Amino acid sequence: AVAAVSRSGPVVAAVAVDAKTVKTLRDATGAGMMDCKKALIESEGDMDAATESLRKKGLASAEKKSGRATKEGIIETYIHTGAKLGIMVEVNCETDFVAKRPEFQELAKSLAMQIAACPTVEAISSDDISADWIAKEKKIEAASDDLQGKPDALGGWG
């Protein structure tokens, strides 16, 4: 911890956050550099707490074009050899012209294959997801800025 002395007030303690830690959080969340730095300082350098803080503020997935509707897209599947694992993924975009492009179709196929190959996948079906995890995610989503002032029945978070 670094202590800062103000000429007109008491000593204020602050946490020193290096650029590498901020970049790691930014890479993990997609939030802006200053938002990541502020979250890390508020959480006293705790990466998990900073990530959760960003998610609550709705900054972790903020995008420049977030207001645009994505009504087009494709559904891609991948069935692993032996047919013991299958992945279905929906990838949306703004126009059908994009959805028809081979690059977009390759992206959807690659995403399905990456999900199948990911060693950190914890659930194969909805029955495999623990009630504690669901409760935690509902609590985080219910506290997000975009749901503030909305009725509790919206989205069934209650």
C-alpha positions in Angstrom: 0.0 0.0 0.0 1.1 3.5 -0.8 0.4 6.4 1.6 -0.4 9.8 0.1 -0.3 12.9 2.2 -2.5 15.8 1.5 -1.4 19.3 2.6 -4.9 20.1 3.8 -6.0 16.8 5.2 -5.1 13.4 6.8 -3.1 10.6 5.2 -5.0 8.7 2.6 -4.1 5.1 1.9 -4.3 3.8 -1.7 -3.4 0.6 -3.4 -0.7 0.6 -6.1 -2.0 -1.2 -9.2 0.5 -1.9 -11.9 -0.3 -1.7 -15.6 0.2 -5.4 -16.1 -2.6 -6.2 -13.6 -4.9 -3.6 -15.2 -4.2 -5.2 -18.6 -4.9 -8.7 -17.3 -8.3 -7.5 -16.0 -9.0 -5.6 -19.2 -8.3 -8.7 -21.3 -10.5 -10.8 -19.1 -13.5 -8.4 -19.1 -13.2 -6.2 -22.1 -13.8 -3.1 -20.0 -11.9 0.1 -20.4 -8.4 0.7 -18.9 -9.6 3.4 -16.4 -12.6 1.4 -15.4 -10.4 -1.6 -14.7 -7.9 0.5 -12.8 -10.7 2.0 -10.7 -12.2 -1.4 -10.0 -8.8 -2.8 -8.9 -8.1 0.1 -6.6 -11.6 -0.2 -5.0 -11.1 -3.9 -4.5 -7.6 -3.4 -3.1 -6.0 -5.4 -5.9 -8.4 -8.4 -5.7 -8.9 -9.6 -9.3 -12.1 -11.6 -8.6 -13.7 -8.7 -6.7 -12.7 -6.3 -9.4 -14.2 -8.5 -12.1 -17.5 -8.9 -10.1 -17.6 -5.1 -9.6 -17.2 -4.5 -13.3 -19.9 -7.0 -14.1 -22.3 -5.3 -11.6 -21.7 -2.0 -13.3 -22.4 -3.5 -16.7 -19.0 -2.5 -18.0 -17.5 -5.9 -18.5 -19.3 -6.4 -21.8 -19.8 -2.8 -22.9 -19.4 -2.3 -26.6 -19.5 0.7 -28.9 -22.4 -0.7 -30.9 -24.3 -2.2 -28.0 -27.5 -0.4 -28.9 -27.8 -2.0 -32.3 -30.1 -5.0 -32.8 -28.6 -8.3 -33.9 -31.5 -10.0 -35.5 -29.6 -12.0 -38.1 -27.1 -14.8 -37.7 -26.5 -18.5 -37.9 -26.7 -21.6 -35.7 -23.7 -23.9 -36.0 -23.2 -27.4 -34.5 -20.2 -29.5 -33.8 -20.4 -33.2 -33.0 -17.2 -34.6 -31.6 -15.9 -37.9 -32.9 -17.8 -40.7 -31.2 -20.9 -38.6 -30.8 -20.5 -38.3 -27.0 -20.2 -34.5 -27.1 -22.1 -32.1 -29.2 -22.1 -28.3 -29.2 -24.8 -25.9 -30.7 -23.9 -22.3 -30.8 -25.9 -19.3 -32.1 -23.9 -16.4 -33.4 -25.8 -13.2 -34.2 -25.0 -10.2 -36.4 -26.8 -7.1 -37.7 -27.4 -8.1 -41.3 -28.0 -11.3 -43.4 -25.1 -10.2 -45.6 -22.7 -10.7 -42.8 -24.3 -14.0 -41.8 -23.9 -15.4 -45.3 -20.1 -14.6 -45.5 -17.8 -17.6 -45.3 -15.7 -15.8 -42.7 -18.7 -15.5 -40.4 -19.7 -19.1 -40.9 -16.1 -20.2 -40.1 -16.2 -18.1 -36.9 -19.3 -19.9 -35.8 -17.8 -23.3 -36.5 -14.5 -22.3 -34.7 -16.5 -21.1 -31.7 -18.4 -24.4 -31.5 -15.1 -26.3 -31.7 -13.4 -24.2 -29.1 -16.2 -24.7 -26.7 -16.0 -28.5 -27.2 -12.2 -28.4 -26.7 -12.2 -26.1 -23.7 -10.9 -27.9 -20.6 -12.6 -25.4 -18.3 -16.1 -26.2 -19.4 -17.9 -27.1 -16.2 -21.4 -28.0 -17.4 -22.6 -30.1 -20.3 -26.3 -29.7 -19.6 -28.4 -27.4 -17.4 -28.7 -30.2 -14.9 -24.9 -30.0 -14.3 -25.0 -26.4 -13.1 -25.0 -26.0 -9.3 -27.8 -24.0 -7.6 -25.2 -21.9 -5.8 -23.7 -20.8 -9.1 -27.1 -19.9 -10.5 -28.0 -17.9 -7.4 -24.7 -16.0 -7.6 -25.2 -15.2 -11.3 -28.8 -14.1 -10.7 -27.7 -11.8 -7.9 -25.0 -10.2 -10.1 -27.4 -9.8 -13.1 -30.2 -8.3 -10.9 -27.8 -5.7 -9.6 -26.6 -4.6 -13.0 -27.3 -1.0 -14.1 -29.5 -2.0 -17.0 -32.1 -3.6 -14.7 -32.2 -0.8 -12.2 -35.8 0.6 -11.9 -37.3 -2.3 -13.7 -40.0 -4.5 -12.2 -38.7 -7.6 -10.3 -40.8 -9.9 -12.5 -38.8 -8.8 -15.6 -36.5 -11.7 -16.5 -37.7 -13.8 -13.5 -34.7 -12.8 -11.3 -36.9 -12.7 -8.1 
